[in-house]
């Protein structure tokens, strides 16, 4: 699934901020910003209006914590409640660019907070659908205190490769970004399991549910097969009704909707990386004709497959840098 979502990214900026400070971060579609606190602490909150008088969702992150926003929701970083907030782009002009990674600074004279600002980028128009159901902010707490350590070695290696000019550094960076995202996702699913007894409400949850994981592997391995709910229920050793209810509760979508999602992911990968004809793509993702495939693709993606291939339709995303 992550290969189909075409995951890339990396550490984009460093930040050395002295209180009082506050940064307003814009929405970035198709990207998942993440922050690692290397010294000090700060608040992270969702921006925008509250609903029914509720407080903005968010929390405090301290040294060793990582926070990720899987849907690129607009948000605010600040040292404390009530601190003045400025647009992130307003600090870019004064960024220190003497090293490979630009570093931004604030003008305060209070306690310091140091951050790494990164992003996961998904070059697929289905990224938003894939992450539906995840919390708007996902935390990996005290990553420096893990036993055995996982996150910190990945982050150290990622920073090292992004500073490196050695052969293979770009390829190494791409793989480390994927590894980091996988560990963040695993941690979030484990938290859901411990707090709620199950991982529910997101398409990724299917891969973490012991009773459905076998079905997930079959669907991911062969989405082109003419699967039926009855056949999938048999693979899961459940009745058709029980399977449908369990599947929908776990993923937030019906078995057929999930299968369509996988087929579109595979179609996007084929259109982006191969010279297969539309007829060949249709056959390889489980449609009996090019017309049926084209209709389904346009319904799900919003553009015909031929047009998608020709233009690699942009997903309207902006990185930290382009947000300036």
ZICOR-V675364 format. One record per pair of residues at least 24 apart in sequence whose C-alpha atoms are under 7 Angstrom apart, sorted by the first residue. I is the first residue (numbers start at 1). J is the second residue. If there is no record, write none. Layout:
# ZICOR-V675364
i:I j:J
i:I j:J
This chain:
# ZICOR-V675364
i:4 j:265
i:4 j:266
i:4 j:269
i:5 j:122
i:5 j:123
i:5 j:124
i:5 j:127
i:6 j:122
i:6 j:123
i:6 j:124
i:7 j:120
i:7 j:121
i:7 j:122
i:7 j:123
i:7 j:178
i:8 j:120
i:8 j:121
i:8 j:122
i:8 j:174
i:8 j:177
i:9 j:119
i:9 j:120
i:9 j:121
i:9 j:174
i:9 j:177
i:10 j:118
i:10 j:119
i:10 j:120
i:10 j:177
i:11 j:116
i:11 j:117
i:11 j:118
i:11 j:119
i:11 j:159
i:12 j:101
i:12 j:117
i:12 j:118
i:13 j:101
i:13 j:102
i:13 j:103
i:13 j:116
i:13 j:117
i:13 j:118
i:14 j:101
i:14 j:102
i:14 j:103
i:14 j:104
i:14 j:115
i:14 j:116
i:14 j:117
i:15 j:103
i:15 j:104
i:15 j:105
i:15 j:114
i:15 j:115
i:15 j:116
i:16 j:104
i:16 j:105
i:16 j:112
i:16 j:113
i:16 j:114
i:16 j:115
i:17 j:105
i:17 j:106
i:17 j:112
i:17 j:113
i:17 j:114
i:18 j:106
i:18 j:107
i:18 j:108
i:18 j:109
i:18 j:110
i:18 j:111
i:18 j:112
i:18 j:113
i:19 j:79
i:19 j:108
i:19 j:109
i:19 j:110
i:19 j:111
i:19 j:112
i:20 j:79
i:20 j:83
i:20 j:108
i:20 j:110
i:21 j:78
i:21 j:79
i:21 j:83
i:21 j:84
i:21 j:85
i:21 j:106
i:21 j:108
i:22 j:76
i:22 j:77
i:22 j:78
i:22 j:79
i:22 j:83
i:22 j:84
i:22 j:85
i:22 j:86
i:23 j:76
i:23 j:77
i:23 j:78
i:23 j:85
i:23 j:86
i:23 j:87
i:23 j:88
i:24 j:75
i:24 j:76
i:24 j:77
i:24 j:85
i:24 j:86
i:24 j:87
i:24 j:88
i:25 j:74
i:25 j:75
i:25 j:76
i:25 j:87
i:25 j:88
i:26 j:74
i:26 j:75
i:27 j:72
i:27 j:73
i:27 j:74
i:28 j:72
i:28 j:73
i:28 j:317
i:28 j:318
i:28 j:319
i:29 j:71
i:29 j:72
i:29 j:316
i:29 j:317
i:29 j:318
i:30 j:121
i:30 j:122
i:30 j:123
i:30 j:127
i:30 j:128
i:30 j:315
i:30 j:317
i:31 j:71
i:31 j:72
i:31 j:119
i:31 j:120
i:31 j:121
i:31 j:122
i:31 j:317
i:32 j:68
i:32 j:69
i:32 j:70
i:32 j:71
i:32 j:72
i:32 j:119
i:32 j:120
i:32 j:121
i:33 j:68
i:33 j:69
i:33 j:72
i:33 j:118
i:33 j:119
i:33 j:120
i:34 j:66
i:34 j:67
i:34 j:68
i:34 j:69
i:34 j:117
i:34 j:118
i:34 j:119
i:35 j:66
i:35 j:67
i:35 j:68
i:35 j:115
i:35 j:116
i:35 j:117
i:35 j:118
i:36 j:64
i:36 j:65
i:36 j:66
i:36 j:67
i:36 j:115
i:36 j:116
i:36 j:117
i:37 j:62
i:37 j:63
i:37 j:64
i:37 j:65
i:37 j:66
i:37 j:114
i:37 j:115
i:37 j:116
i:38 j:63
i:38 j:64
i:38 j:114
i:38 j:115
i:39 j:63
i:39 j:113
i:39 j:114
i:40 j:112
i:40 j:113
i:40 j:114
i:41 j:113
i:42 j:77
i:42 j:78
i:42 j:79
i:42 j:80
i:43 j:77
i:43 j:78
i:43 j:79
i:43 j:80
i:44 j:76
i:44 j:77
i:44 j:78
i:45 j:75
i:45 j:76
i:45 j:77
i:46 j:74
i:46 j:75
i:46 j:76
i:47 j:74
i:47 j:75
i:47 j:76
i:64 j:141
i:64 j:142
i:64 j:143
i:64 j:144
i:65 j:140
i:65 j:141
i:65 j:142
i:65 j:143
i:66 j:139
i:66 j:140
i:66 j:141
i:67 j:137
i:67 j:138
i:67 j:139
i:67 j:140
i:68 j:137
i:68 j:138
i:68 j:139
i:69 j:136
i:69 j:137
i:69 j:138
i:70 j:131
i:70 j:136
i:71 j:128
i:71 j:131
i:71 j:136
i:73 j:136
i:89 j:323
i:89 j:324
i:100 j:163
i:125 j:301
i:125 j:315
i:130 j:203
i:131 j:202
i:132 j:202
i:133 j:201
i:133 j:202
i:134 j:202
i:138 j:188
i:140 j:184
i:140 j:187
i:151 j:180
i:154 j:180
i:199 j:250
i:200 j:249
i:200 j:250
i:200 j:251
i:201 j:249
i:201 j:250
i:201 j:251
i:201 j:252
i:202 j:250
i:202 j:251
i:202 j:252
i:203 j:251
i:203 j:252
i:205 j:250
i:205 j:251
i:206 j:250
i:206 j:251
i:211 j:236
i:212 j:236
i:219 j:259
i:220 j:262
i:223 j:259
i:223 j:262
i:223 j:263
i:223 j:285
i:223 j:286
i:224 j:284
i:224 j:285
i:224 j:286
i:225 j:286
i:226 j:286
i:229 j:255
i:264 j:297
i:271 j:309
i:272 j:309
